[in-house]
């Protein structure tokens, strides 16, 4: 149908230059969009980033009519050949579908969906979008841009689902990037950025540059990918026989932070946004040697109870660790039976005591509601949280 998905990309084949708009939905700090923008700019593609709305403490305010107007006006102003939507969560599906319809009504360009929703529900995404990126797709997107410019066949690109004249082509996932150091750093410096929030538009500067906190990831994936509440369990299954969890070198991480310090005037602290902060002995040794000498900023990390030890906490505290976020999620019964998460209550309590004893601030992540827990299950969770042996929760943060 005129308003549905189709082979709109065919008109772009052989076009020597491409302009791409990447739209991040409800994630102002979207490092994936900035990394993809870096990759495409390095390949000679003109890229514009639009950060549309943000979420605060799981509260999602629907876009206003004015905000939709501003977004569409920006896309028309830029005049892209291709529009990419980063659909981070399935909760944004309806809004992304509405937005895709509005884009098609105002500007005749193919629309591509990527992000976790596209990877976990590709059929739903392909019912709306002309192109869908699944899995780890930086290389897929770069290959798409290259083949469009050279007139090549995009229907064989791994990691890309394509609406072609003969129907939907479902390609398998692309190979994983084994050397994460081969990827560029996320681009925070380019002026080709727009932020839309609270019925106004800001152009010409990354919306994160006034923050004092910088988010960095030293790894991809999770060493414990079985937890069914987490997207890593979905992505890990997309790569059977391959290890989705990979780690960057310490030097590459430090280089990224050095780049960030050149453009973040208020940068004061770092948060490692990895699912689990790397604790491999050689990596940790190098990090603890180089961090205080080459960075020297306080930093925050995520740790699983299965890797928390007093020794690791002490080493990291001595080089600048200021806060640990630890996932409790629920009691061991619910963790085991519902979430496939092999963590006991005793491990949680022991780890919480170790964090408290280290003097480092703690943030505990908890799933307070789920479809199957009984009142007794929920009571057991609150008893676990209130156990005096765990830590003094009034000095911590529970989210």
N, C-alpha and C positions, 0 to 999 in steps of 0.2 A: 504494500500500500504506500501511497505518497508519504505518509507520516511515519511509516515503519522502517525497520532496518533494510538495508539493501547494499548493492555494490557501488555506492557513491564514490569510493576511492578510485575507481577505474579512470575517472577524468584526470586524476593527478599523475598518472603514469607518464614518465618522460619529462616531467616538469623539473627544470634544472635547479630551482630553489624552492624551499618549503618554509612556510611559517606555521608554527604549531602553538596552540594555546593549551596549557595544562591547568586544569581546575581542581583545586583541593577542596573537598566538601567537609566542613566542620573540623579541620585540623590545621590550625595556623602554623604549628611547628612541624609540618609534614616534611621530614628529611628525605623521604623517598622521592617526592616531587623535585626537590632541589638537587638530588643526586641525578635523577633522570634528565633534568634540565642541563646539568653539567655535561653529561654524556652526549646529549644532542647538540649542545653548543660546540663541543669539541669536534663533532662531526660536520659542523658547518650549517646546522639548522637554526633558523631564527626562532627563538623560544620566548613565549610570554607566559608568566605564571600568574594565576588568579587564586587568591585565598579567600574562599567564600564562606563566611560565617565561622564560628568557633563554638566549642562546647566547654562548659564549665561545670565540674563536679557532676558529670553525667546528666546535666540538664541541657536539653537541646531545644532551643527556641526556633520554631519554624520560620523560614524566610518571610519577610513581609512582601507585599506587592511591589513596594518601592525597591527593595533589595533585588528581586527578580529583574526589575526594569534596569537597574544599574548593571547587573551582570550581563544581561543581553546587550546592553548598549556598549559595554567594554568589548565584548566579542565582535560586534559589528565594527567598532572603531578600529580594532586591530586587523580584522579581515583575514582570519587564518585559513589555511588550506585544510587543516585537521584540528579537531577539538578532542582533547583527552580528559576524561573525568576520573578522578581518583575516588572510588567508592569504597571507603574503608570498612564499613560495616553494613550488614543487611538491613539494619534499621533505617538506612538512608536510601533504600531501593526505590521507594515510591517517589521520594523527592528527586532522585536522580532521573527517574523515568519522566517526571513532569518537566524537569529542566531540559532533558534531551528533546522533548517535543517542542518546547519553547525555542530552543536553539535552531531546530530545523525550520520552524516557521519564520525565523528572522534571518537566518544565514545558511546558505546552501553549502554545507561542508560535511564530510563524514564524521561521525562521533564514535570515539573509542572509549570503552570502559576498562579500567584496571583496578587494582586494589584487592583487598581480601574478599570482598563480596563477589567480585568477578571470578576469583579463583575457586571459592567454595561453592558458588552457585552459577556456573558458567551458562547453563541453559537459560536461566532467568535473565542473565545479563544479555545473552545473545538474542533474546526475544525483543530487546529494545535497541541495543547498540549495533552499529554497522560492523565494528571490529571489537574483539574482546581479548585482552591479554590475560593469560593464566600463569600462575606460578611466578618464578623469578624471571622477570621479563625485560630487564634493561637491554640485554642483547637483542631481544625480539623487536623492541621498539626502534633501536638503532638500525637493525636490518630492514625494518619496514621503511624507514626514512630513506635508506640507501637504495632499496629496490624501487621505490616510487620515483626517485629522481633519475634512476638509470633505465626505467621502463621494465624492470624485472618482474618476476612472478612472485606476488606476495602470498599466494595461497599455499605455499609450501614452507612458510616460516614457522619453525618450532615455537611453541608458546603463544601462538596467535590463532584465534578462531575468526574466520573470514566469511562474510556474506558475499558469495560470488554469484555470477549469473545462473549457475546450475544449482544453487542452494548453499546451505551452510557447510563450510569446510572446518572440521574440528581437528586441528593439529595437536600432537602430543606436546608435553612440556619441553622447554629448551634445556640444554645442559646447564648444570649449576656452575656458577663462577667459583672455581676452586681457589684462585688467587685473588682474594678480596683487595689486596694492595694494588691490583691492576685497575681498580675503579678510581675515578677522580673523587675529590672531596665535594660535598654538597655546596651548591653555589648560593651564597648569601650576598654577594657583592653586585650582581647584575642589577641595573636599574629597571629592567623590563618586568616589573612586578606590580601587582594590584592587590589591595586588600579591601574587601567589602564587608562591612559590619555596621550595625546600628544605623541603617539607612544612609550611610555615606560611603564614599569611595576614596581611597588613598592610593596614589600612584608614585612610582619612581624610587621606592625604597623598600627593602625587605621588612615586613611587619614585625619580625623578631629582633631587629637590631637594637632596640632599646631595652631588651631584657638583660638582667644580670646573670641569668642562668643559661648555660649552653648544654644542649643534649647531644650526646655522642654515643655511637654503638661500636664496640670493639669486636662484635661477633654477629653472626646471623643464626637464627634458629635457637634451639634449646637442647641442652644435653639430656633433659627429661621430657621428651615430646609426647608422652602418653595422655596428659591431662585433657579430658574431653571438653572442658570449658574454654580451652585456649586454642587460638587459631593455628598454633604450631602443630597441633595434632592433625589438623587438616592438611597443612602444607607438607608435613613430613610424609604423609601417606601418598602424596603426589609423586614422590621420588623413591619408589621401592628399590632397595638394594644400594641406595646412595645415601651418604651421610649429609643431611641438610645442615647440621650444626657445623659452622666453620668460624675461624677466628682470624682477625687481622693481626699484623705484627704490632708490637708496641710502638715502633718508630713511626708507622703510618698513622696510628692514632694520635701521637704527639704532634706530628706534622699538621693534622687537621685542626687541632686545638690552636696551634701557632697561627694558622690561617684565620681562624675565627677571631683571635685576639686582635688581628689587624683591622677588623671591620666592626666588632662589637665594642663600642667605647665604654660600656658599663660592665663588662664581663668580670664577675667576681667568683663564680663557682661553676663546677662541672657536674652534670648528672650522667652517669653511664646508664643508658636506657636499654641495655641488653636484658634479655629474659633472665640470664644468669651471668654475673660478672665472671670473666675467665679466672680460673684458679689452677690451671695446669702449672706444675712447679716451675718449669723454665720460664714460662710467660710471666708468672707472678714475681719471680726473682728479678727479671729484667725491669718490670714495671716499678717495683719498689726501689730499685736503684736509680732509675731515670726520672721518675715523676717529680720528686722534690727538687732535683737539680735543674730540670728542663721546663717544668710547668709550675709547680709550687702553689697551686690553687687547691682549696678544699674541694672534695668530690663526694658524690653520693652514688650508691650502687644498689642493685637488687641481688639478693642471695636466697637460695633455697635452704630449708632446714637441713637437707642432706649434705650440704657443703659448709655449713657454718661451724667453725671451730674457734676456740679462744686464741689459738696461735695465729690463724689467718686474720682474725679481727685485730689483734695487737699489731701485726706487721702493717696492715693497711691503715690503722689509726695513726701509727707513727709517721706515715708519709702523707697524711692529709685527709683520711676518711672521716667524714662528719656525720653521715647518716646511712643507715641500712634499711631498705624496704624488704620485708620478708613476707612471702605468701603463706598465710595459715589456711585460708579458704573455708575449711569446715573441720569437723571432728574426723578422726581417722575412719570411723564407720562410713560417713558420707564420702570422704575423700576416696576411700577404697572402692566402695560399691557403686557410686555414681560417677565420680570424676576420674577413676583409674589412676589415682595419685597415691603412690606408695609412701606415705608419710604418717608416722604414728603420732599420737598426742604427746608421748614422751619426747620424741624428737623435737616437736614444736616447743615444748616447755624448756627443754635443755638448751635449745638454740636461743630462745628469748632471754633466758638467764645469762647466757654468754654475751649477748649483745649488751644487756644492761650492765653487766660487770665490766665490759670494756670501756664504758663511758661514752660510747657512740649513741647518738639519737636513733630511735627506731620508728619505723612506720610499718604497721601490720595491715596486710590486705586480706579482706574477709568477704566471702559471698554470704550475705545475710538471708537470702531467700532463694529458693529453687522449687521446681514443680513437685518434688516427691518427699521432701523432708517433713516429718511429723512434728507436732508440738514438742514431743520428747526429744527429738533430734535437735531442734532449735534451742531447747533448754540446755542440752548438753554442750552446744557450741558456746552459749553465754557462760556456762560454768567454766569452760576451758579458758575463755577470755578473762574471766574474773579470778582465776586461780592465782593466789598470791605467790605461788612458787614460780610463776612464769616471769613476771617483771612488774614493776610499778607502772601500770598503764597510764597513770596520770602524767607521766613524763614522756609518753609516746603518742603516736598518731595512728588511729585505726581508720582505714578507708574501705 
